[in-house]
Every structure is written in C-alpha cells, then in structure tokens.
Amino acid sequence: MPEKGWEDLPEHDVGDAPNRFDVDGFRARLFGGPGATLYGDSGIPAQSAWDSKEIPTVGPNEDSGYNSGVFNSGVFNSGVFNSSPDLLGDMGGGRDSGSLVRPYTKTGGRTRSDYDLAIEALVSTSERGKAPDAAVLPEHRSICGLCLDTRSVAEVAAHLRLPLGVAKVLIGDMAGMGLVLIHQSGMVVGDRPSIEFMERVLSGLRRL
Amino acid sequence: MTEASVDVDDLSNTPNKVTTTVAMDFGRVSLDSDLILYLFGTPGQHRFWFMWDDLVRGAIGAVVLVDTRRLADAFASIDFFEDRQLPYVVAINCFDRVLHHRVDDVRDALTIDQTVPVVTCDARDRESTKETLITLVEHAMHQRMSARAG
C-alpha cells in the first residue's frame, strides 16, 4: 500500500479495480458506458465538483448498491440494449457496462419531471435547441442531437442508456428551457385504443 | 414473459442486436406513414415489475412468451395482465419449430381461459412473430367487441 503513495485513500485501497487510480480512466468511465460517445465531451460538468476522495465510493464493485438505490436506480443502466447474454438474471451486470455515476445524479436527484411525459410521447429538437451551444449539459446536447429526428421518450432513454425516469426528467427540463418540443399523443392516460385504431394496426401488420 | 423480449429486431430496422433483454428493449415498426407500432419487451423477473404499469398504459395488448421448461414463471405475468384487463395471448416459444409440449397441455397447466389464444412462436423468426402479433391484435379487437356487445 505505501508504495502506491495514495495516503489520502488508505481505507479504500482494495487493489482489485485496475482503473481505480487512473484518473483518465475514471473520467472516461464517469460518463462512460458503451454509449459514452453519445455524451460528447466527457468533461465533468461544472456543477458536480467531484472530490477525488469520493472516487472509491462509486467503485465498480459496488453492485449491491445498485439494488438499494431509490427505486430502480441502476437497473436500466446495467446495459439496456447491449448487455451480453450471460448477464441475464444477474444484477451484477452493472459492473461491466454503464457509467460509474448513479443514474439520478444526472438529474440532481430528481425522479419526477414537471411534465407528465408518456413513454411514447415524441420529442423533437426545437429551432432553439438546434443552435450550437444552446445546450450546456452533455446529456442535453446528446438529446438535442438525437431528437433532430423525432423520437419517443423510450427511444431517447434507450439510445442514451438512461433509465426511463432519468430521461423523462432530462427531457422535461429541456422542454422547460425550450430546447425540445414534446408531442404528446392525443390519448388520455388509461385510454384503451379504439377499434378503428386497432384495425389500422392489424392491416398494417398484415401488409408487413 | 419469461424471456419477454418478443424479439422484434427482425421487424424493426434495428440491426446489430446480439443481446438479451436485461431491462427493457423495444422495437419500432412503421406500419404506415403516420402509424408506428412500438413493441416493448421486458424480462419477467420480478425486480423489473415497476416498469410494467407504464408499459401497459394505452397498450393494445401483451404477448406472454413462455418457455415450457419454466412454465411457472409465466403465472405471475398472466395474473398481472388479467388484473389490468389487458388483452394478452400466450406464445409458447418453440425454437426451430420444435414443440416439446402439446398446446392444450400448456393451456391446462397455465389454467388459461379458453378465449385466450395460445399460439406457438419462434420469437427469432419474423413471420412467426408477425403472426403472433396479428393474433394478439385480433384477440384484443374481439375482446373489445364482445365487451361492447355484452
């Protein structure tokens, strides 16, 4: 331990995480995960002044923590789309994929959006959102980029590998800032699709 | 939904899927210029159930994809959809068209109402998946119309 010269982190020296003391690696993984490039600049946002002493507390072997968070934190993040098959049924999967930051960190801990966003609500980048430098946060920038083509909230969450709840909060924030437009379907919550609608779906399916 | 990714990637234009459903996946099928079908797949494991209420909201119906080696896993999913009164069909997963159990035996084992369609489905196969979805939509429409008539 002494030869490593990290006296300020004595009690966390587990030595089983190769990148633990590699600051560059940490930064990459902080906003990392397989979809890291979607976040653009992997720089640490200004509002989160990460103290290096906290690094071990978000260590990759903390999989038990993923289960104990506010409802479902980490569930989606454990590799929604590209987790390898051997992770099925194993929540420990969180250690291999995903960012080191707990999902709701990106929302400042908020789990609810001001908007009641349905998962199928469509999101498109507004003219304002298309302006360069309109979005400051990397997540906002990613969403502005993604939603140049109109996409559903569910898709945004999936593409960015964010839990649905986090995506809803971020998109709600962006709507408030005028960066994106939200197109809710006309359907009232709890509505069942009409017969006419289902007929259209049926004939559409048959034509496939 | 023991392996509830109704594997839609053959239908949607999402290549490169080499994966399994850990949290949720979805497919998007354009049925018409202004009509897009979304398919959401969630795993059956209980820890993901918090998502199901969101998913059934406004949904046409559900496909409970069962693995006959783990039939019991399907009980809770079936209960869930019955409780929410969401139309559902049961699809017995049969890879490569090999069925290890008689459809009626599966129906009995799951104690499913006679009105609920039980079909076989190879979720990796485009046509098979399409047929299953057609069965589901037909069933949902039928159920709605009988409810209206009754």
Interface residues (C-beta under 8 A of the other chain):
Chain A: N67 F71 N72 V75 F76 S78 G79 V80 F81 N82 S83 S84 P85 L87 L88 G89 M91 G93 A118 I119 E120 S152 A154 E155 A158 L164 S185 M187 V189 G190 D191 R192 P193 I195 M198 E199 R200 V201 L202 G204 L205 R206 R207 L208
Chain B: L11 K17 V18 T19 T20 T21 V22 A23 M24 D25 F26 R28 V29 L31 D32 L35 L37 Y38 F40 P43 Q45 R47 F48 F50 M51 D54 L55 R57 G58 A59 I60 K130 L133 I134 V137 E138 A140 M141 R144 M145
